[in-house]
Amino acid sequence: MITKMLSQLNDEDLEILLSRDVGITDVLSVVNEIVMEVGS
């Protein structure tokens, strides 16, 4: 996994990231699994 700070992104990368058509419901199940693993 590649991790970057928003401040490290150039304008083109930031625009690509912010233009993604993904909502909270699209990722909620994956996020929930991660939170449950961290909490146990």
PERAPE-V905197 format. One record per pair of residues at least 24 apart in sequence whose ideal C-beta (glycine too) atoms are under 6 Angstrom apart, sorted by the first residue. I is the first residue (numbers start at 1). J is the second residue. If there is no record, write none. Layout:
i=I j=J
i=I j=J
This chain:
none
